């Protein structure tokens, strides 16, 4: 074999091995990214969920809404305004 053919064979072999290695690495990287996707989604959803103060506010709101309905059952609102001035005189 001539020197030029040996160099061509060596370079093509190195190039082929490098290409195969790069494709394998990229496939593994994409596989890892797909596996970590649900974990990142879970973390993102946890960040979006209510913090402690917001949960306390929501619980207080629900409690106030419940109390309002109970009070309204005992003393229904008529819609008229009571001023405290006796206009019958």
PyMOL Python script that loads the backbone (N, CA, C, O; Angstrom):
from pymol import cmd

cmd.read_pdbstr("""\
ATOM      1  N   UNK A   1       0.853  -1.183   0.000  1.00  0.00           N
ATOM      2  CA  UNK A   1       0.000   0.000   0.000  1.00  0.00           C
ATOM      3  C   UNK A   1       0.887   1.230   0.000  1.00  0.00           C
ATOM      4  O   UNK A   1       1.950   1.271   0.618  1.00  0.00           O
ATOM      5  N   UNK A   2       0.413   2.207  -0.704  1.00  0.00           N
ATOM      6  CA  UNK A   2       1.180   3.443  -0.762  1.00  0.00           C
ATOM      7  C   UNK A   2       0.914   4.283   0.491  1.00  0.00           C
ATOM      8  O   UNK A   2      -0.019   4.028   1.252  1.00  0.00           O
ATOM      9  N   UNK A   3       1.745   5.264   0.669  1.00  0.00           N
ATOM     10  CA  UNK A   3       1.629   6.153   1.826  1.00  0.00           C
ATOM     11  C   UNK A   3       0.305   6.924   1.785  1.00  0.00           C
ATOM     12  O   UNK A   3      -0.334   7.084   2.825  1.00  0.00           O
ATOM     13  N   UNK A   4      -0.109   7.391   0.651  1.00  0.00           N
ATOM     14  CA  UNK A   4      -1.353   8.157   0.509  1.00  0.00           C
ATOM     15  C   UNK A   4      -2.562   7.297   0.860  1.00  0.00           C
ATOM     16  O   UNK A   4      -3.490   7.765   1.520  1.00  0.00           O
ATOM     17  N   UNK A   5      -2.553   6.054   0.424  1.00  0.00           N
ATOM     18  CA  UNK A   5      -3.691   5.173   0.734  1.00  0.00           C
ATOM     19  C   UNK A   5      -3.730   4.831   2.225  1.00  0.00           C
ATOM     20  O   UNK A   5      -4.812   4.692   2.796  1.00  0.00           O
ATOM     21  N   UNK A   6      -2.558   4.695   2.864  1.00  0.00           N
ATOM     22  CA  UNK A   6      -2.516   4.433   4.301  1.00  0.00           C
ATOM     23  C   UNK A   6      -3.065   5.632   5.084  1.00  0.00           C
ATOM     24  O   UNK A   6      -3.819   5.465   6.042  1.00  0.00           O
ATOM     25  N   UNK A   7      -2.677   6.841   4.662  1.00  0.00           N
ATOM     26  CA  UNK A   7      -3.177   8.053   5.327  1.00  0.00           C
ATOM     27  C   UNK A   7      -4.683   8.182   5.132  1.00  0.00           C
ATOM     28  O   UNK A   7      -5.403   8.515   6.074  1.00  0.00           O
ATOM     29  N   UNK A   8      -5.160   7.924   3.927  1.00  0.00           N
ATOM     30  CA  UNK A   8      -6.596   8.003   3.645  1.00  0.00           C
ATOM     31  C   UNK A   8      -7.355   6.975   4.480  1.00  0.00           C
ATOM     32  O   UNK A   8      -8.401   7.290   5.048  1.00  0.00           O
ATOM     33  N   UNK A   9      -6.842   5.761   4.557  1.00  0.00           N
ATOM     34  CA  UNK A   9      -7.486   4.713   5.352  1.00  0.00           C
ATOM     35  C   UNK A   9      -7.508   5.099   6.833  1.00  0.00           C
ATOM     36  O   UNK A   9      -8.526   4.923   7.503  1.00  0.00           O
ATOM     37  N   UNK A  10      -6.409   5.615   7.339  1.00  0.00           N
ATOM     38  CA  UNK A  10      -6.336   6.005   8.750  1.00  0.00           C
ATOM     39  C   UNK A  10      -7.303   7.153   9.046  1.00  0.00           C
ATOM     40  O   UNK A  10      -8.034   7.113  10.036  1.00  0.00           O
ATOM     41  N   UNK A  11      -7.306   8.177   8.182  1.00  0.00           N
ATOM     42  CA  UNK A  11      -8.202   9.319   8.406  1.00  0.00           C
ATOM     43  C   UNK A  11      -9.677   8.910   8.306  1.00  0.00           C
ATOM     44  O   UNK A  11     -10.498   9.362   9.105  1.00  0.00           O
ATOM     45  N   UNK A  12     -10.011   8.075   7.350  1.00  0.00           N
ATOM     46  CA  UNK A  12     -11.407   7.648   7.220  1.00  0.00           C
ATOM     47  C   UNK A  12     -11.821   6.781   8.410  1.00  0.00           C
ATOM     48  O   UNK A  12     -12.965   6.851   8.859  1.00  0.00           O
ATOM     49  N   UNK A  13     -10.888   5.958   8.928  1.00  0.00           N
ATOM     50  CA  UNK A  13     -11.180   5.144  10.106  1.00  0.00           C
ATOM     51  C   UNK A  13     -11.399   6.023  11.327  1.00  0.00           C
ATOM     52  O   UNK A  13     -12.353   5.812  12.076  1.00  0.00           O
ATOM     53  N   UNK A  14     -10.530   7.008  11.537  1.00  0.00           N
ATOM     54  CA  UNK A  14     -10.668   7.926  12.672  1.00  0.00           C
ATOM     55  C   UNK A  14     -11.972   8.718  12.557  1.00  0.00           C
ATOM     56  O   UNK A  14     -12.683   8.892  13.547  1.00  0.00           O
ATOM     57  N   UNK A  15     -12.281   9.190  11.370  1.00  0.00           N
ATOM     58  CA  UNK A  15     -13.498   9.953  11.143  1.00  0.00           C
ATOM     59  C   UNK A  15     -14.746   9.091  11.420  1.00  0.00           C
ATOM     60  O   UNK A  15     -15.706   9.556  12.033  1.00  0.00           O
ATOM     61  N   UNK A  16     -14.714   7.844  10.963  1.00  0.00           N
ATOM     62  CA  UNK A  16     -15.844   6.932  11.184  1.00  0.00           C
ATOM     63  C   UNK A  16     -16.041   6.648  12.672  1.00  0.00           C
ATOM     64  O   UNK A  16     -17.167   6.671  13.169  1.00  0.00           O
ATOM     65  N   UNK A  17     -14.953   6.381  13.375  1.00  0.00           N
ATOM     66  CA  UNK A  17     -15.038   6.100  14.809  1.00  0.00           C
ATOM     67  C   UNK A  17     -15.538   7.332  15.557  1.00  0.00           C
ATOM     68  O   UNK A  17     -16.364   7.212  16.461  1.00  0.00           O
ATOM     69  N   UNK A  18     -15.044   8.521  15.187  1.00  0.00           N
ATOM     70  CA  UNK A  18     -15.485   9.754  15.834  1.00  0.00           C
ATOM     71  C   UNK A  18     -16.982   9.999  15.570  1.00  0.00           C
ATOM     72  O   UNK A  18     -17.706  10.426  16.470  1.00  0.00           O
ATOM     73  N   UNK A  19     -17.436   9.736  14.362  1.00  0.00           N
ATOM     74  CA  UNK A  19     -18.852   9.920  14.025  1.00  0.00           C
ATOM     75  C   UNK A  19     -19.724   8.958  14.825  1.00  0.00           C
ATOM     76  O   UNK A  19     -20.750   9.362  15.370  1.00  0.00           O
ATOM     77  N   UNK A  20     -19.329   7.706  14.899  1.00  0.00           N
ATOM     78  CA  UNK A  20     -20.096   6.708  15.654  1.00  0.00           C
ATOM     79  C   UNK A  20     -20.141   7.096  17.140  1.00  0.00           C
ATOM     80  O   UNK A  20     -21.191   7.008  17.776  1.00  0.00           O
ATOM     81  N   UNK A  21     -19.005   7.522  17.681  1.00  0.00           N
ATOM     82  CA  UNK A  21     -18.962   7.947  19.093  1.00  0.00           C
ATOM     83  C   UNK A  21     -19.857   9.150  19.348  1.00  0.00           C
ATOM     84  O   UNK A  21     -20.567   9.199  20.353  1.00  0.00           O
ATOM     85  N   UNK A  22     -19.824  10.122  18.436  1.00  0.00           N
ATOM     86  CA  UNK A  22     -20.656  11.320  18.610  1.00  0.00           C
ATOM     87  C   UNK A  22     -22.138  10.975  18.554  1.00  0.00           C
ATOM     88  O   UNK A  22     -22.928  11.488  19.347  1.00  0.00           O
ATOM     89  N   UNK A  23     -22.516  10.106  17.619  1.00  0.00           N
ATOM     90  CA  UNK A  23     -23.921   9.706  17.520  1.00  0.00           C
ATOM     91  C   UNK A  23     -24.347   8.960  18.781  1.00  0.00           C
ATOM     92  O   UNK A  23     -25.441   9.195  19.293  1.00  0.00           O
ATOM     93  N   UNK A  24     -23.519   8.082  19.279  1.00  0.00           N
ATOM     94  CA  UNK A  24     -23.831   7.350  20.513  1.00  0.00           C
ATOM     95  C   UNK A  24     -23.981   8.316  21.684  1.00  0.00           C
ATOM     96  O   UNK A  24     -24.924   8.206  22.468  1.00  0.00           O
ATOM     97  N   UNK A  25     -23.051   9.261  21.802  1.00  0.00           N
ATOM     98  CA  UNK A  25     -23.113  10.251  22.896  1.00  0.00           C
ATOM     99  C   UNK A  25     -24.392  11.080  22.803  1.00  0.00           C
ATOM    100  O   UNK A  25     -25.057  11.304  23.815  1.00  0.00           O
ATOM    101  N   UNK A  26     -24.740  11.534  21.607  1.00  0.00           N
ATOM    102  CA  UNK A  26     -25.948  12.357  21.437  1.00  0.00           C
ATOM    103  C   UNK A  26     -27.205  11.547  21.784  1.00  0.00           C
ATOM    104  O   UNK A  26     -28.138  12.077  22.387  1.00  0.00           O
ATOM    105  N   UNK A  27     -27.228  10.280  21.408  1.00  0.00           N
ATOM    106  CA  UNK A  27     -28.380   9.434  21.727  1.00  0.00           C
ATOM    107  C   UNK A  27     -28.524   9.256  23.234  1.00  0.00           C
ATOM    108  O   UNK A  27     -29.634   9.327  23.762  1.00  0.00           O
ATOM    109  N   UNK A  28     -27.422   9.026  23.923  1.00  0.00           N
ATOM    110  CA  UNK A  28     -27.464   8.885  25.380  1.00  0.00           C
ATOM    111  C   UNK A  28     -27.895  10.191  26.054  1.00  0.00           C
ATOM    112  O   UNK A  28     -28.661  10.176  27.017  1.00  0.00           O
ATOM    113  N   UNK A  29     -27.401  11.309  25.544  1.00  0.00           N
ATOM    114  CA  UNK A  29     -27.760  12.608  26.103  1.00  0.00           C
ATOM    115  C   UNK A  29     -29.266  12.870  25.944  1.00  0.00           C
ATOM    116  O   UNK A  29     -29.923  13.321  26.883  1.00  0.00           O
ATOM    117  N   UNK A  30     -29.799  12.590  24.768  1.00  0.00           N
ATOM    118  CA  UNK A  30     -31.231  12.789  24.540  1.00  0.00           C
ATOM    119  C   UNK A  30     -32.060  11.849  25.407  1.00  0.00           C
ATOM    120  O   UNK A  30     -33.118  12.236  25.903  1.00  0.00           O
ATOM    121  N   UNK A  31     -31.598  10.640  25.592  1.00  0.00           N
ATOM    122  CA  UNK A  31     -32.298   9.677  26.445  1.00  0.00           C
ATOM    123  C   UNK A  31     -32.357  10.183  27.885  1.00  0.00           C
ATOM    124  O   UNK A  31     -33.397  10.094  28.537  1.00  0.00           O
ATOM    125  N   UNK A  32     -31.236  10.714  28.377  1.00  0.00           N
ATOM    126  CA  UNK A  32     -31.198  11.268  29.736  1.00  0.00           C
ATOM    127  C   UNK A  32     -32.134  12.471  29.865  1.00  0.00           C
ATOM    128  O   UNK A  32     -32.814  12.629  30.879  1.00  0.00           O
ATOM    129  N   UNK A  33     -32.164  13.312  28.839  1.00  0.00           N
ATOM    130  CA  UNK A  33     -33.043  14.479  28.873  1.00  0.00           C
ATOM    131  C   UNK A  33     -34.509  14.063  28.900  1.00  0.00           C
ATOM    132  O   UNK A  33     -35.316  14.686  29.590  1.00  0.00           O
ATOM    133  N   UNK A  34     -34.858  13.024  28.164  1.00  0.00           N
ATOM    134  CA  UNK A  34     -36.241  12.535  28.178  1.00  0.00           C
ATOM    135  C   UNK A  34     -36.615  11.959  29.540  1.00  0.00           C
ATOM    136  O   UNK A  34     -37.751  12.104  29.992  1.00  0.00           O
ATOM    137  N   UNK A  35     -35.661  11.311  30.187  1.00  0.00           N
ATOM    138  CA  UNK A  35     -35.944  10.726  31.492  1.00  0.00           C
ATOM    139  C   UNK A  35     -36.065  11.785  32.575  1.00  0.00           C
ATOM    140  O   UNK A  35     -36.834  11.608  33.519  1.00  0.00           O
ATOM    141  N   UNK A  36     -35.324  12.883  32.464  1.00  0.00           N
ATOM    142  CA  UNK A  36     -35.393  13.929  33.478  1.00  0.00           C
ATOM    143  C   UNK A  36     -36.543  14.898  33.223  1.00  0.00           C
ATOM    144  O   UNK A  36     -36.828  15.743  34.072  1.00  0.00           O
ATOM    145  N   UNK A  37     -37.206  14.797  32.078  1.00  0.00           N
ATOM    146  CA  UNK A  37     -38.328  15.685  31.761  1.00  0.00           C
ATOM    147  C   UNK A  37     -39.434  15.650  32.805  1.00  0.00           C
ATOM    148  O   UNK A  37     -39.824  16.706  33.302  1.00  0.00           O
ATOM    149  N   UNK A  38     -39.956  14.474  33.160  1.00  0.00           N
ATOM    150  CA  UNK A  38     -41.017  14.427  34.178  1.00  0.00           C
ATOM    151  C   UNK A  38     -40.565  14.962  35.536  1.00  0.00           C
ATOM    152  O   UNK A  38     -41.368  15.546  36.264  1.00  0.00           O
ATOM    153  N   UNK A  39     -39.315  14.775  35.881  1.00  0.00           N
ATOM    154  CA  UNK A  39     -38.805  15.282  37.153  1.00  0.00           C
ATOM    155  C   UNK A  39     -38.811  16.807  37.135  1.00  0.00           C
ATOM    156  O   UNK A  39     -39.214  17.443  38.109  1.00  0.00           O
ATOM    157  N   UNK A  40     -38.364  17.392  36.026  1.00  0.00           N
ATOM    158  CA  UNK A  40     -38.377  18.853  35.912  1.00  0.00           C
ATOM    159  C   UNK A  40     -39.803  19.387  35.910  1.00  0.00           C
ATOM    160  O   UNK A  40     -40.075  20.438  36.491  1.00  0.00           O
ATOM    161  N   UNK A  41     -40.721  18.665  35.255  1.00  0.00           N
ATOM    162  CA  UNK A  41     -42.118  19.098  35.251  1.00  0.00           C
ATOM    163  C   UNK A  41     -42.696  19.092  36.655  1.00  0.00           C
ATOM    164  O   UNK A  41     -43.425  20.008  37.034  1.00  0.00           O
ATOM    165  N   UNK A  42     -42.373  18.061  37.428  1.00  0.00           N
ATOM    166  CA  UNK A  42     -42.867  17.985  38.798  1.00  0.00           C
ATOM    167  C   UNK A  42     -42.339  19.148  39.629  1.00  0.00           C
ATOM    168  O   UNK A  42     -43.089  19.757  40.391  1.00  0.00           O
ATOM    169  N   UNK A  43     -41.047  19.462  39.486  1.00  0.00           N
ATOM    170  CA  UNK A  43     -40.467  20.589  40.216  1.00  0.00           C
ATOM    171  C   UNK A  43     -41.121  21.901  39.807  1.00  0.00           C
ATOM    172  O   UNK A  43     -41.379  22.760  40.650  1.00  0.00           O
ATOM    173  N   UNK A  44     -41.388  22.058  38.513  1.00  0.00           N
ATOM    174  CA  UNK A  44     -42.013  23.283  38.028  1.00  0.00           C
ATOM    175  C   UNK A  44     -43.428  23.422  38.586  1.00  0.00           C
ATOM    176  O   UNK A  44     -43.841  24.516  38.971  1.00  0.00           O
ATOM    177  N   UNK A  45     -44.165  22.321  38.629  1.00  0.00           N
ATOM    178  CA  UNK A  45     -45.521  22.372  39.173  1.00  0.00           C
ATOM    179  C   UNK A  45     -45.511  22.648  40.674  1.00  0.00           C
ATOM    180  O   UNK A  45     -46.397  23.337  41.180  1.00  0.00           O
ATOM    181  N   UNK A  46     -44.519  22.117  41.389  1.00  0.00           N
ATOM    182  CA  UNK A  46     -44.418  22.389  42.817  1.00  0.00           C
ATOM    183  C   UNK A  46     -44.131  23.862  43.073  1.00  0.00           C
ATOM    184  O   UNK A  46     -44.636  24.431  44.040  1.00  0.00           O
ATOM    185  N   UNK A  47     -43.333  24.478  42.223  1.00  0.00           N
ATOM    186  CA  UNK A  47     -43.056  25.902  42.372  1.00  0.00           C
ATOM    187  C   UNK A  47     -44.305  26.730  42.112  1.00  0.00           C
ATOM    188  O   UNK A  47     -44.517  27.768  42.739  1.00  0.00           O
ATOM    189  N   UNK A  48     -45.136  26.256  41.173  1.00  0.00           N
ATOM    190  CA  UNK A  48     -46.354  26.982  40.844  1.00  0.00           C
ATOM    191  C   UNK A  48     -47.429  26.811  41.905  1.00  0.00           C
ATOM    192  O   UNK A  48     -48.327  27.648  42.001  1.00  0.00           O
ATOM    193  N   UNK A  49     -47.365  25.756  42.701  1.00  0.00           N
ATOM    194  CA  UNK A  49     -48.398  25.516  43.696  1.00  0.00           C
ATOM    195  C   UNK A  49     -48.339  26.596  44.775  1.00  0.00           C
ATOM    196  O   UNK A  49     -47.365  27.343  44.874  1.00  0.00           O
ATOM    197  N   UNK A  50     -49.373  26.662  45.561  1.00  0.00           N
ATOM    198  CA  UNK A  50     -49.485  27.704  46.567  1.00  0.00           C
ATOM    199  C   UNK A  50     -48.398  27.574  47.627  1.00  0.00           C
ATOM    200  O   UNK A  50     -48.022  26.471  48.025  1.00  0.00           O
ATOM    201  N   UNK A  51     -47.907  28.714  48.070  1.00  0.00           N
ATOM    202  CA  UNK A  51     -46.989  28.681  49.188  1.00  0.00           C
ATOM    203  C   UNK A  51     -47.808  28.657  50.485  1.00  0.00           C
ATOM    204  O   UNK A  51     -49.037  28.639  50.433  1.00  0.00           O
ATOM    205  N   UNK A  52     -47.158  28.656  51.622  1.00  0.00           N
ATOM    206  CA  UNK A  52     -47.843  28.484  52.908  1.00  0.00           C
ATOM    207  C   UNK A  52     -48.825  29.623  53.167  1.00  0.00           C
ATOM    208  O   UNK A  52     -49.941  29.375  53.624  1.00  0.00           O
ATOM    209  N   UNK A  53     -48.439  30.852  52.888  1.00  0.00           N
ATOM    210  CA  UNK A  53     -49.312  31.996  53.129  1.00  0.00           C
ATOM    211  C   UNK A  53     -50.537  31.949  52.221  1.00  0.00           C
ATOM    212  O   UNK A  53     -51.649  32.244  52.660  1.00  0.00           O
ATOM    213  N   UNK A  54     -50.339  31.582  50.965  1.00  0.00           N
ATOM    214  CA  UNK A  54     -51.465  31.498  50.043  1.00  0.00           C
ATOM    215  C   UNK A  54     -52.435  30.398  50.465  1.00  0.00           C
ATOM    216  O   UNK A  54     -53.650  30.563  50.363  1.00  0.00           O
ATOM    217  N   UNK A  55     -51.895  29.274  50.940  1.00  0.00           N
ATOM    218  CA  UNK A  55     -52.773  28.195  51.421  1.00  0.00           C
ATOM    219  C   UNK A  55     -53.576  28.660  52.631  1.00  0.00           C
ATOM    220  O   UNK A  55     -54.766  28.361  52.737  1.00  0.00           O
ATOM    221  N   UNK A  56     -52.931  29.395  53.550  1.00  0.00           N
ATOM    222  CA  UNK A  56     -53.630  29.902  54.727  1.00  0.00           C
ATOM    223  C   UNK A  56     -54.726  30.881  54.308  1.00  0.00           C
ATOM    224  O   UNK A  56     -55.826  30.857  54.859  1.00  0.00           O
ATOM    225  N   UNK A  57     -54.426  31.735  53.341  1.00  0.00           N
ATOM    226  CA  UNK A  57     -55.435  32.668  52.851  1.00  0.00           C
ATOM    227  C   UNK A  57     -56.606  31.938  52.208  1.00  0.00           C
ATOM    228  O   UNK A  57     -57.760  32.324  52.395  1.00  0.00           O
ATOM    229  N   UNK A  58     -56.316  30.899  51.461  1.00  0.00           N
ATOM    230  CA  UNK A  58     -57.371  30.124  50.820  1.00  0.00           C
ATOM    231  C   UNK A  58     -58.246  29.422  51.857  1.00  0.00           C
ATOM    232  O   UNK A  58     -59.469  29.385  51.723  1.00  0.00           O
ATOM    233  N   UNK A  59     -57.610  28.863  52.894  1.00  0.00           N
ATOM    234  CA  UNK A  59     -58.383  28.217  53.961  1.00  0.00           C
ATOM    235  C   UNK A  59     -59.263  29.226  54.687  1.00  0.00           C
ATOM    236  O   UNK A  59     -60.419  28.938  54.997  1.00  0.00           O
ATOM    237  N   UNK A  60     -58.718  30.407  54.956  1.00  0.00           N
ATOM    238  CA  UNK A  60     -59.502  31.448  55.621  1.00  0.00           C
ATOM    239  C   UNK A  60     -60.666  31.898  54.743  1.00  0.00           C
ATOM    240  O   UNK A  60     -61.765  32.138  55.244  1.00  0.00           O
ATOM    241  N   UNK A  61     -60.433  32.012  53.451  1.00  0.00           N
ATOM    242  CA  UNK A  61     -61.497  32.388  52.524  1.00  0.00           C
ATOM    243  C   UNK A  61     -62.618  31.351  52.532  1.00  0.00           C
ATOM    244  O   UNK A  61     -63.796  31.703  52.584  1.00  0.00           O
ATOM    245  N   UNK A  62     -62.249  30.079  52.481  1.00  0.00           N
ATOM    246  CA  UNK A  62     -63.256  29.012  52.504  1.00  0.00           C
ATOM    247  C   UNK A  62     -64.051  29.058  53.810  1.00  0.00           C
ATOM    248  O   UNK A  62     -65.269  28.874  53.809  1.00  0.00           O
ATOM    249  N   UNK A  63     -63.360  29.302  54.916  1.00  0.00           N
ATOM    250  CA  UNK A  63     -64.029  29.392  56.210  1.00  0.00           C
ATOM    251  C   UNK A  63     -64.998  30.578  56.236  1.00  0.00           C
ATOM    252  O   UNK A  63     -66.122  30.446  56.720  1.00  0.00           O
ATOM    253  N   UNK A  64     -64.575  31.718  55.726  1.00  0.00           N
ATOM    254  CA  UNK A  64     -65.438  32.900  55.692  1.00  0.00           C
ATOM    255  C   UNK A  64     -66.647  32.672  54.788  1.00  0.00           C
ATOM    256  O   UNK A  64     -67.750  33.118  55.106  1.00  0.00           O
ATOM    257  N   UNK A  65     -66.453  31.990  53.680  1.00  0.00           N
ATOM    258  CA  UNK A  65     -67.561  31.682  52.782  1.00  0.00           C
ATOM    259  C   UNK A  65     -68.567  30.771  53.476  1.00  0.00           C
ATOM    260  O   UNK A  65     -69.777  30.954  53.341  1.00  0.00           O
ATOM    261  N   UNK A  66     -68.063  29.794  54.216  1.00  0.00           N
ATOM    262  CA  UNK A  66     -68.937  28.878  54.956  1.00  0.00           C
ATOM    263  C   UNK A  66     -69.717  29.654  56.028  1.00  0.00           C
ATOM    264  O   UNK A  66     -70.925  29.469  56.173  1.00  0.00           O
ATOM    265  N   UNK A  67     -69.022  30.522  56.775  1.00  0.00           N
ATOM    266  CA  UNK A  67     -69.698  31.327  57.795  1.00  0.00           C
ATOM    267  C   UNK A  67     -70.756  32.237  57.179  1.00  0.00           C
ATOM    268  O   UNK A  67     -71.826  32.416  57.760  1.00  0.00           O
ATOM    269  N   UNK A  68     -70.477  32.807  56.022  1.00  0.00           N
ATOM    270  CA  UNK A  68     -71.429  33.688  55.356  1.00  0.00           C
ATOM    271  C   UNK A  68     -72.705  32.942  54.999  1.00  0.00           C
ATOM    272  O   UNK A  68     -73.804  33.463  55.193  1.00  0.00           O
ATOM    273  N   UNK A  69     -72.570  31.727  54.480  1.00  0.00           N
ATOM    274  CA  UNK A  69     -73.773  30.966  54.131  1.00  0.00           C
ATOM    275  C   UNK A  69     -74.560  30.585  55.378  1.00  0.00           C
ATOM    276  O   UNK A  69     -75.790  30.589  55.356  1.00  0.00           O
ATOM    277  N   UNK A  70     -73.857  30.253  56.477  1.00  0.00           N
ATOM    278  CA  UNK A  70     -74.552  29.932  57.723  1.00  0.00           C
ATOM    279  C   UNK A  70     -75.293  31.146  58.271  1.00  0.00           C
ATOM    280  O   UNK A  70     -76.439  31.033  58.707  1.00  0.00           O
ATOM    281  N   UNK A  71     -74.641  32.309  58.249  1.00  0.00           N
ATOM    282  CA  UNK A  71     -75.280  33.533  58.730  1.00  0.00           C
ATOM    283  C   UNK A  71     -76.465  33.918  57.859  1.00  0.00           C
ATOM    284  O   UNK A  71     -77.478  34.413  58.353  1.00  0.00           O
ATOM    285  N   UNK A  72     -76.333  33.690  56.576  1.00  0.00           N
ATOM    286  CA  UNK A  72     -77.418  34.049  55.669  1.00  0.00           C
ATOM    287  C   UNK A  72     -78.631  33.146  55.884  1.00  0.00           C
ATOM    288  O   UNK A  72     -79.766  33.581  55.684  1.00  0.00           O
ATOM    289  N   UNK A  73     -78.406  31.907  56.285  1.00  0.00           N
ATOM    290  CA  UNK A  73     -79.525  31.015  56.606  1.00  0.00           C
ATOM    291  C   UNK A  73     -80.261  31.510  57.851  1.00  0.00           C
ATOM    292  O   UNK A  73     -81.490  31.471  57.905  1.00  0.00           O
ATOM    293  N   UNK A  74     -79.509  31.974  58.848  1.00  0.00           N
ATOM    294  CA  UNK A  74     -80.120  32.450  60.089  1.00  0.00           C
ATOM    295  C   UNK A  74     -80.814  33.801  59.908  1.00  0.00           C
ATOM    296  O   UNK A  74     -81.890  34.029  60.459  1.00  0.00           O
ATOM    297  N   UNK A  75     -80.205  34.676  59.147  1.00  0.00           N
ATOM    298  CA  UNK A  75     -80.741  36.022  58.969  1.00  0.00           C
ATOM    299  C   UNK A  75     -80.558  36.418  57.499  1.00  0.00           C
ATOM    300  O   UNK A  75     -79.531  36.984  57.124  1.00  0.00           O
ATOM    301  N   UNK A  76     -81.563  36.114  56.675  1.00  0.00           N
ATOM    302  CA  UNK A  76     -81.429  36.396  55.253  1.00  0.00           C
ATOM    303  C   UNK A  76     -81.354  37.902  54.979  1.00  0.00           C
ATOM    304  O   UNK A  76     -81.965  38.707  55.682  1.00  0.00           O
ATOM    305  N   UNK A  77     -80.601  38.258  53.957  1.00  0.00           N
ATOM    306  CA  UNK A  77     -80.471  39.654  53.568  1.00  0.00           C
ATOM    307  C   UNK A  77     -81.668  40.039  52.696  1.00  0.00           C
ATOM    308  O   UNK A  77     -82.023  39.327  51.757  1.00  0.00           O
ATOM    309  N   UNK A  78     -82.292  41.194  53.029  1.00  0.00           N
ATOM    310  CA  UNK A  78     -83.469  41.614  52.272  1.00  0.00           C
ATOM    311  C   UNK A  78     -83.103  42.556  51.136  1.00  0.00           C
ATOM    312  O   UNK A  78     -83.854  42.669  50.168  1.00  0.00           O
ATOM    313  N   UNK A  79     -81.994  43.217  51.231  1.00  0.00           N
ATOM    314  CA  UNK A  79     -81.590  44.130  50.182  1.00  0.00           C
ATOM    315  C   UNK A  79     -81.943  45.575  50.476  1.00  0.00           C
ATOM    316  O   UNK A  79     -81.463  46.470  49.781  1.00  0.00           O
ATOM    317  N   UNK A  80     -82.774  45.838  51.494  1.00  0.00           N
ATOM    318  CA  UNK A  80     -83.118  47.222  51.806  1.00  0.00           C
ATOM    319  C   UNK A  80     -82.105  47.793  52.797  1.00  0.00           C
ATOM    320  O   UNK A  80     -81.526  47.071  53.608  1.00  0.00           O
ATOM    321  N   UNK A  81     -81.907  49.110  52.707  1.00  0.00           N
ATOM    322  CA  UNK A  81     -80.934  49.788  53.540  1.00  0.00           C
ATOM    323  C   UNK A  81     -81.619  50.306  54.795  1.00  0.00           C
ATOM    324  O   UNK A  81     -82.648  50.976  54.715  1.00  0.00           O
ATOM    325  N   UNK A  82     -81.055  50.001  55.942  1.00  0.00           N
ATOM    326  CA  UNK A  82     -81.588  50.469  57.215  1.00  0.00           C
ATOM    327  C   UNK A  82     -80.701  51.616  57.682  1.00  0.00           C
ATOM    328  O   UNK A  82     -79.496  51.443  57.864  1.00  0.00           O
ATOM    329  N   UNK A  83     -81.311  52.806  57.878  1.00  0.00           N
ATOM    330  CA  UNK A  83     -80.523  53.986  58.222  1.00  0.00           C
ATOM    331  C   UNK A  83     -80.567  54.334  59.700  1.00  0.00           C
ATOM    332  O   UNK A  83     -79.688  55.054  60.174  1.00  0.00           O
ATOM    333  N   UNK A  84     -81.510  53.873  60.416  1.00  0.00           N
ATOM    334  CA  UNK A  84     -81.612  54.186  61.848  1.00  0.00           C
ATOM    335  C   UNK A  84     -82.348  55.471  62.112  1.00  0.00           C
ATOM    336  O   UNK A  84     -82.404  55.903  63.263  1.00  0.00           O
ATOM    337  N   UNK A  85     -82.914  56.104  61.114  1.00  0.00           N
ATOM    338  CA  UNK A  85     -83.695  57.332  61.274  1.00  0.00           C
ATOM    339  C   UNK A  85     -85.165  56.968  61.159  1.00  0.00           C
ATOM    340  O   UNK A  85     -85.591  56.323  60.201  1.00  0.00           O
ATOM    341  N   UNK A  86     -85.920  57.388  62.140  1.00  0.00           N
ATOM    342  CA  UNK A  86     -87.355  57.089  62.133  1.00  0.00           C
ATOM    343  C   UNK A  86     -88.074  58.133  61.269  1.00  0.00           C
ATOM    344  O   UNK A  86     -88.170  59.290  61.677  1.00  0.00           O
ATOM    345  N   UNK A  87     -88.566  57.767  60.122  1.00  0.00           N
ATOM    346  CA  UNK A  87     -89.218  58.683  59.191  1.00  0.00           C
ATOM    347  C   UNK A  87     -90.734  58.649  59.314  1.00  0.00           C
ATOM    348  O   UNK A  87     -91.433  59.299  58.537  1.00  0.00           O
ATOM    349  N   UNK A  88     -91.235  57.918  60.256  1.00  0.00           N
ATOM    350  CA  UNK A  88     -92.684  57.829  60.413  1.00  0.00           C
ATOM    351  C   UNK A  88     -93.265  59.080  61.052  1.00  0.00           C
ATOM    352  O   UNK A  88     -94.479  59.265  60.963  1.00  0.00           O
ATOM    353  N   UNK A  89     -92.497  59.947  61.684  1.00  0.00           N
ATOM    354  CA  UNK A  89     -92.995  61.154  62.341  1.00  0.00           C
ATOM    355  C   UNK A  89     -93.200  62.280  61.431  1.00  0.00           C
ATOM    356  O   UNK A  89     -93.618  63.354  61.863  1.00  0.00           O
TER     357      UNK A  89
END
""", "prot")
cmd.dss("prot")
cmd.show_as("cartoon", "prot")
cmd.util.cbc("prot")
cmd.orient("prot")
